């Protein structure tokens, strides 16, 4: 970066700056925690063993340091090729009509709250509302360092058991929604996407929005005809912006397909994913007759359903990453 003419090539310069930020995000937390460790070690050596108040202060400092080191260990697990990338998440309501659509919307809110707690940016690219309530499906980007590494543990079927607010007889209902998480890949990934293999449709955006929504054909749907993969985006202000975002998501999906075809070493991981079918959930959220959220892959569970639905899913993510780190 100190070389003359560094900023003349803006694209490469920005990539270098981004790489520097990523490296600093790994190195600087370790340096800060090592400094804390040295300071606490020196304090312990000079502290009077009878000074209970000061010893308690040191104990609290060690507790904070221990938690920070655990977070660093978790970050070290995120060493996959795309773990540091942004994430593209899709939520689809299962069978069950309004009840399932409402559950999909609850999951969308949960991930929005989680992203906010991690200081990530969430950008909705496509959303199809339910006929009466909730959403049938939604696709959104989680933007921030290691967003994919953390959120990839959420792929699979999520089950909800509760007294339905849409049932006049107050009966207990079970609903399902599927979550799919893929990494956002850079534009420089080598993929042979031919323009003649793309079908591009434009249409008017649906739902509430600014002055441009429902006025112009700004929404874009792109279909990759050889694979049948299709994506759409309608949340940007212009057709050009929607097309750019849709192409980014399409590129990520096609790269994911290629990765699955060629990475035989991940057979065990994909075999596990293929077993996830409707009713074969990775996590259950029970609100009646008792309160519990349980992850069936790690056996981690909590009775605080409200906190989980408000985005407190870190315990499930951490347990998954630690248990399956050998398969990533």
VOLUM-999221 format. One record per residue (C-alpha): y negated, x, z. Coordinates in steps of 0.05 Angstrom, whole numbers, plus 5000, padded with zeros to 4 digits. Each point is the difference from the previous one (the first is absolute). Layout:
YXZ...
***
This chain:
500050005000495350605010501050224928494249954952500349384956504949645047496349344993499450034924506949684993498849395044507049724995503650645022494650125052501249325032507550135000498950675035495449685052505349465012505350535009495650365049499149365041507549895001501450715023494649955054503049345024506450385014497250655027494149785042503849525046505050555016494450495014496449505045506349855040501850745007493050115028501149445051506750305019496850685013494449695041504949605043504450615009494150405025497849445047507049955030499950745016493449985038500749315033501449955075506649645010496949605056494449734956503449324986494249714961499650584952507550024991499949274982494750144948504350554970506049535000496049484962497950534950507350214990501849274987494849944946502150664969507349795000498349364962495950394949505850484989504749424989495249744947500050694967507650015000500049334965495050264949504750594987505549514982495649734944501750574953502649594941497050114931495749385004499449885075492750225000498249504944496849325004504949415003500849394956502949425039502549334974501949415044503949424971501549355036507449805000503149324993497149485046493649764968493849955045503550305060501950644961493150054969496849975068504750555024498150444941492749905019501550195072503250654977494050144955495449925060504650445043499650574949492549914992499150085075504750615001496150324943493549885036502850335064501750624958493050014969503349864932496649604946503749394974498649744930503149364975501650044926503649334989501249385043503349344983498649465053505249515023499549284979498449745070498950625043501250755002501650434940505850034951499050734986494850545008499350724977495350485034498550745006499750375067495350584988500150605047503750655016507649895008499349254990506549984960503650475049498749535057500749334965506350144960504149805061497749274989503949894935505149455007500849285023496349755062502449385036495949525043502949495049495149505031498149285010496949814934492749785003501449624936505849585028497849355033506649995039498650705029506650284978501750744999499750334931502350674973495850314945500750624958495250454962501450654963495650615004500250554947496350665009499250534945495550624997493950014957500950584952494650434968497949894928502550704983507349795013503650104933502349314977501149814928496449334999498649804928494449524985504449594953504849885059494549675040498249264996493149885029497649305017493449785029498549375038495149715049500650215072502349475050497649875070493450115035495650584980493350244977495849754942504650314947506449675025502249384960494550134950502850554954507050214979499750615045507049985030505250444966507649964995503850594970507449964981504250614983504749684949505750505002501149905075497049315009495650285055493549625007493950075044493449645005493350115032494349505008495950245059495450504966493349794972501450174927505849964951499750764991500650135075505849505005503550354942499250685032502849765066505849634966501850624961500150415064504949515032504249964937500450764997502350015072505449474988502650354938500250675035503949665057505149754949500850704970500750305069505649525018503750174935499750755007500350165074507549965015499050385064496849375030506149564987501149865073492849775010500149554940506849725018497049785065494149684964504549634951503549655058493449675019500849294974497249335022502849905069501650745008493650175036497450675024495949685056500049345036493949675032502149465049494849545031504749465024504149905044497950695026495150534978502750634968499050454940506150434984501150524945507349974980500250704972497750365063501349485054492850075024497449355028494249715039498349345032492650044983500249624934492649875002498350745001504750144942496949454957493350315016502350644966503350385057506150234959499550745015506350005044504249734942497150494950501050605045507149825018501849904927497050664978503450395056506849684988500150064924496250664991506450334975500349514942492950074976
***
